């Protein structure tokens, strides 16, 4: 059971991390003030294998429409992905990813919407940045240096996702270590050093909670890990950059109310001082965050 006592223990143990300020920067024509207001990233999935059916768009027209609607509903950024992270999902190679993503990206850019591209392919990152993408949502590490250079060349942003493997489709069991946050911290510190050396200035770190690790398919283990990671996310802000978290679903607990799960996890992520919330349920998450912002100490 999650208790106030647990939250108090976190407060006492990690006081040095509680009031850390992170970098603030602009993307496109929008300034992001992460230290005073969290931001929302809405999801457009171009893969029919994606688990969250409401975000799946089977053609460019559907994807463009969904991106415009999510922006109107309150998302600050639209994240476009062409390949599901599920273990048995179809592999989508770089050429196909480009053909699916680029028409959607260009149309949303014409609407003045800030865009993020989820990929681990350098060629996809390069072509999308040329077409005006504002962020690369990097879900792999094997080609990260090449992608960081491309991000720097376009003065774009990058979301560095924590992944134990070459990329999100090349993972096995998850190694928790003594403290997963410490593992993530060391990983991010190394990647941030690589990125900043080539000139990247706009960085997010993401714990990668939606990725498919075989031993995290045990629901009680996975959900407990997700909850603890959200509540401990503030510790990653010591890296100096904002924290992005993808909100999960917990179908095993929520059943027919699964579309309410992200709103629940949003509360935990907000308590853990998440800066950017990646969600399929933009109106719900905006309502939760707006309500939490009303609390006055």
N, C-alpha and C positions, 0 to 999 in steps of 0.2 A: 504493500500500500504506500503510495506517495503521501508524505506527511510534511507538516510544517517543520518538524524536527529535522528532517533530511535537508530542507532548504536552509535551515539555520546552520547546520553543519557545513554546508557549502559556503555560506557567508563567512563563517569563522575561519575555515581552512584556507580560503583563497581570497582574502580581503585585498591583497595586493593587485588582484586582477579586476576588481569590481568596477572601478571608475576609470579604466583605461580609455583614452580617446583614440580613434582610428582615423586614417586618411579619409578626406572628403574630396570629391572630384566631380567633374561634369562629364556626361556622356551625351553625345548629340547636342541638343540645345537645352538640356536639363541639368541643373546642379543638384547633386545628391548630398544632403546634409545628414549623414548617417548617425552622428552623435546626438541629434535631437529628434529625428523622425525616421522610422524604418520604411523600407520600400518593398514593393510587391512585383514579382515576376510571374506573368501568366504563361501558360504552357499551350503550345500548338504541336500536336504529334502527327507526323505524316506517315507513320508506320501503322498498318492495320493490326500489328501484333501487340501494340501498347495495351497495357492492362486497363488503364483508365479510359473507358469507352467514350465518355463525354468529351474528351480532349482530342479524339481521333478525327482527322480530316482526310477523306479519301481522295481529294483532288485539290488543286491550287485554289479554286474559287471558294471552297469550304474553308480552307486554311486562312485565306485573306479575310473572309468575313468574320471568322472566329477571332483573329488577331485584332480587328477593328472593334469588335464587341468587347473583348477583354480590356482593351485600352479605355474604352468609354466607361467600363465598370470600375476602373480604378487601378489597373496594372500600370506600373511605370516602365516596364520592360516586357517584351514578348520573346520567349525562348522557343526557337524552332528546332525540332529534331526529326531526323528521317529514319533512325534505327532505334528500336526498343532495346532496353538493357536486359530484358528477360533472357534466361539461359537458352531457351529453345526458339527464340525469335529469329526470323530470317536475317541473315547478314546482308547489309546494304553497302556495297562498295562505293568508293569515292565518286566515281563517275555518276552513278545513280543518285547518290546523295545530292550532288550539285544540281542535277536536272530537276530534282524535286524541290529543293530549297530555294534556288535562285529566283524563280518567278514570284514566290511568296515574299521573299525578302525584299525584292525590288518594289513590289506593290505596297508593302507596309512602309518602306522608306519614303515613298511618294506621299504617304499620309502623315509623314512626320513622326512616325512611331519608332521608338528606340528598340533595337533588335539584338538578340543574342542567338548564336548558332551553337548547338550542341554537337560536337564531333571530336574525334581523335585523329582525323586525317589531315596532314599538312595542306594537301591540295584543296580540300574543301574549305579549310580556314582561309587560305590565300584568296581563293576566288570570291568567297563571301565578303571578306574584308574589302576587296576591290569593288564589290557591288554595294558597299555601304554599311555592312554589319558593324554594330557598335561594340560587341562583346563576343569573344569566343568562350564557350562553356566547355572547357577542356576535360574530357573524360578518359584520359590516358596519359602515360608518362614517357613512353618509349621515344616519341618524337617531340617532346615538349620544348626542347631548346629551339628547334626550327620554328615551331609555332609561336614561341615567345618573340622571336625576331620579327616575324610577320606582324604580330600584334603591335610591337613597338614602331615598326615602319609606318603604320596607319594611326598611331596615337590612339589605339583602341583599348578596351579593357579585356581582362581575362578572369574567368572563374577557374581557379585551380581546385579540381576535385580530388579528394583523397581516394586512391584506388590501390589495392594490393594486387598488382599485376601490371602487365604492359598497357592494358586498357580495360574498359569496363566489361568487355566480352571475353577477357582472358583472366578470369579469377577462379579460385577454388574455395577453400575454407578460409574464414576470416580469423586472423591472429589478433586476439585482444590484448596480449601482453599484460603487464601488471595494471596498466592504465591506458586505455585506448586514446585518450586525449593527448598523452605524452607522445605516443607513436605518431599521431596526426601532427602534433606540433613540430616534431623533428622533420617529418616529411615536408611540411609546408615551408619550414625555415630554409631547407635546402632548395626547394623549387623557387621560392621568392628570391633567394640569392641569385639563382640562374637567370630568372626573369628580369630582375632589376639591373643586372650587369649589361644586358643588351638594350636597356632603355625602357622597359615596361614600367609604367607609373600607376596604372589603374588596375588594382588587383582585388579580387575577392578570394576567400578560402571557403571550401565547401566539404563537409564531412562525408559526403557520398552515401547518405543513408538509404537511398533507393536502389542501390546496386545489388545484384544477385550473387550472394555468397552462399555456398551450399549449406554450411552449418547454421546460417541465419534463417533457414526456412522453418526452423522450430519457432512457432509463433511467440511463445512466452519469452524465449531468449531474445528474439529479434525486437519485440516491442519494448522490453525492458531496456535493451541496449539503446534503442532510439530515444526513449524518454530520458535516460541518463545523459546521453550525448547532447540533447537539446538543452537541458538544464546546466550543463557544463560548458556550453559553447562560448560563454564570456571569457573563458580562459584562453581561447584562441585569439582573442582580440589583442593580446600582448604582442602578437606578431606585427601589429601596427596597421592592419588592413581589415576592412569590414568582413563579416561572416555571412555567408549565404547558406541557407538550409532548405532542402527539398522536403516538403511535408508529406508524410506517408499516409497509409490507408487503414491498416489494421482491420481487414475484413473479418478476421476471426472474432474480434470483439464487437464490431459495430453491425455486422450482418446487413440487414436491409437498410440500415442507416449509414452505410459506408461513406456516403457523400458528406457526412458530418464529421468524419474522422479528422480531416485536415484542420478543421476549426479547433478541435480539441488539441491537436499537436501544436497548433499555432500558439496557444496560450503558453505551453511549456517552452517553445522556442523563444517567445517574447520574454519570458522570465529569464531565459539564458542570454538575453541581449543580442539576439539575431538581428542583423542589419538588413538582409534581403531575404524575403520569403518566396520560395518557388512553389507555385500552387496551381492546381487545376480548377480551384474553386475561388476565383478572385472576389466575387461579391461577399461571400462568407468571411473570407480572411480580412478583407477591408473593414467589414463591420466589427470583427473581433478587435482588430488593432485600433480602430477609431474609438471603440469603447474603452480599451485599456489605457489609451492616451488621456482619457478624461479623469483618471485617478490622480488626485492631488495629495502629496504627502503632508 
